[in-house]
């Protein structure tokens, strides 16, 4: 149809020019152009040039006058997209392989360090965690996500290295893995037990080896009690430990006082190995218990089951995980340890037992609350790129000695419980910072070199670009920018009326 319009218009134009009727020829040209634009749906010249092709190496500082964006490659970083207003983005994610690293940037001494590498490629590979001196600390093989575990022996700042090799030991990726291992204030524990056991002795040794502050009382008889006094004053214990027999034999006043402490924020762990009265637990903490078989085992370590345990992992408000059932109680939590005779693992698998107990404490959410909690950056910090540093429990200002700058903490609408500052690191390595106030708290964040983990950087850019593209779909923007066809129809009709009028004269 377009070709027919152009041919007819061209013939009419030539005929009017041959007859030396220039005005009529211009009217024919105008009518033909309007009809072509109406048929093709083209936009007016003012609409042309509204799409900006972004160069990732030089992202635009402003989008004034730009209606849409187009992009090739992995895209931009989170901080770069945050500087730009929402615009429709035409972008096709690349299909090349990427990887993502997941690991804790800060770790308490005694906790397991876990590094996980997620890969889009499903080929066999080998992941190595390497110390600063080149020693291989841990290794894993597989054809999907790879995970390695390592227990740091000391509290120190480490710059480990991860190495990914293929089946032929060809290096696929390598880069730094920074982590700060720090000591935490000792856990304050109060224990009250109605009967001695080997389990209690091993638990006491485990807590003592972690430098916990312990207030321990074990009834050896009706009038004899073995006590261990805390080495420092303990106003509000972090963890309360009792055996089931102590609770069952305690008076109603003692039970109420204990549960009131939990309601105020403490964690209570009940060792269920000597439980005998299920009705007490049902009335007091709404825990339904059933008798277990004498040879039943429980948990990842296949421990001997307690004589009374919940019938399933979900028991009302109680949720079970690896031999531990827990429920919230006010501001604290109550846990039921449904395993017995686990002291035997202290000889066979002491490390596995220590890690299992750490999992028990994690289920109870037993932790010391820090005055200042530094949040991990949203993406890999890079030199000369804007980096956002956020923390909880801060106010006033923060100082960066390496940059010679002091900035004021700013609240963010998307981080209700934290304050943030923005900095531009100058070089790779550890960037130190310190809050200012009556109790200054130091922290540090690792800045990667521009060439570190290129496949991880590509994955982060693709994720950030996909989130930006989802803000304004391209189809919706195209509907908004489409120009109606009636102006072209009006121009065509006026031009034809003028020709008709001139022909009638």
Residue, then its C-alpha position, 0 to 999 in steps of 0.5 A: x500500500x505504501x508503494x502505491x501511495x508513493x507511485x500515485x503521488x510521484x505521478x501526480x507531482x510530475x504532472x503538475x510540474x510539467x504543467x508548471x503548477x508549482x503550488x499544486x505540486x507542493x499540495x500533492x507532495x504534502x498530501x502524499x507525505x501525510x498519507x505515508x506517515x498515516x499509513x506507516x505510523x511514523x512519529x513526528x521529527x520531534x519524537x525522533x532521538x528519544x532513545x538513548x544507547x547507554x555505554x556502560x563505560x560512561x553512564x549518563x549523568x542525566x536523562x533530560x529529554x530521554x524517553x527510553x534507554x537501550x543497552x548492550x552487555x551486562x549493564x550498570x551497577x546498583x549505585x549507577x542505576x540509582x542515580x538515574x530516573x526510571x525509563x523504559x529499558x530495551x535490554x537482552x540479558x547476555x547468556x554467557x556464564x556467571x557465578x555468585x559468591x556467598x560468604x559472611x564478611x564478619x564472623x565470630x570466633x568459634x563459628x564455621x566459615x562457609x563459602x558457597x559459589x553458585x554457577x550457571x555452568x553445570x560442568x564438573x568443577x573443584x572449589x578450593x579455599x586457600x589461606x594467605x600463605x597458599x595452604x589449601x584450607x578446604x576443597x569441594x567437587x561437584x557439577x553445580x553449586x559448590x560449598x566449602x567449610x572452614x573453622x577459623x582458629x584465631x580472631x584476625x582479619x583475613x584475606x583468603x582466596x577462592x580458586x575454581x578449577x575445571x575437571x582438567x584443573x584449568x583455572x576458571x576463576x580466582x579472587x580474594x575472599x575477605x573476612x573479619x574473625x572477631x571475638x565476641x563478649x562471653x555468653x552469660x549462662x545460668x544452669x539449674x539441674x535436678x540430677x547430675x549426668x554425663x551430658x551436663x558435664x560435657x555441656x559445662x566443658x563446652x561452655x567453659x571452653x568458649x569462655x562463657x560466664x557460668x552460674x551452674x547448680x546441680x542437685x546431687x541429693x536432697x540437701x547436697x548441691x554442687x555449685x559453680x559461681x559466675x566469675x563476674x556479676x550476671x544481672x541478665x543471663x543470655x541463656x537459661x539452661x534447666x533439665x526437665x526434672x528441675x522444672x517438673x519438681x519446681x514450685x509454681x512460683x519458681x516456674x512463673x519467675x523463670x518464664x517471666x525472665x524468658x518473656x523479658x528476652x532471655x533464651x531458655x533451653x530445657x534438656x528433655x532427657x529426664x522428662x517424666x510428666x507430660x501434663x506439666x509441659x502441656x499446661x505451662x508452655x503448651x508443649x504436647x509430648x508423647x512417649x518414645x521408643x526405647x531405641x529411638x534415635x533423633x537428629x543429624x548425629x543419630x542421638x538417643x531420643x528423650x523418653x518424651x518428645x513432640x510427635x512431629x516437627x510442627x507441634x502447635x507454636x513449636x517448630x522442630x529442627x535437628x532434635x530441638x523444638x523451639x517457640x517464641x515466648x514474649x521477647x525471648x524463646x524456649x527450646x526443648x532438647x529432645x536428645x539424651x546421651x549425646x556426651x558419647x559424641x564428645x569422644x567420637x566426634x568432638x568437633x561435630x558435637x561442638x557444631x551441633x551445639x552451636x546449631x542448638x543455640x542458633x535455633x534458640x537465637x542466643x546471641x550477644x547484641x552489639x551496640x553497632x552492627x555494620x551491614x554488608x554492602x549491597x554489591x562488590x565495593x570497587x575503587x573510584x566507584x560509589x559505595x554505600x556503608x550502612x550500620x545499625x545503632x549509630x548516630x552522629x558522624x563516622x570517620x574514614x582515616x584512609x580517606x581523610x573524611x568525616x561524614x554524618x550518618x543519614x537515614x534512608x527511607x529504604x533502610x528504616x532501621x539503619x543509617x548510611x553514608x556514601x564514599x568513593x574508595x581510592x584503592x583496593x584493600x581494607x577501608x577502615x572506619x570509626x563511629x564517633x561518640x562516647x564509645x567509638x566503634x571501629x569497622x572495616x570493609x574490603x574494597x575489591x580491585x577492578x579486575x577481581x571476580x569479573x564473572x561475579x561482577x557481571x552477575x551483579x550488574x545483570x541483577x541490578x539491570x534487571x531490577x531497573x528494567x522491571x521498574x518501567x516495562x518497555x511495552x508500556x512506554x511504547x504505548x505512552x509515546x505513540x503519536x495519534x494518526x489524526x493529525x496526518x489525516x487532517x493534513x491530508x484532507x486539507x491538502x486534497x480540499x485545496x487541490x479540489x478548490x484550485x481545480x474548480x476555479 
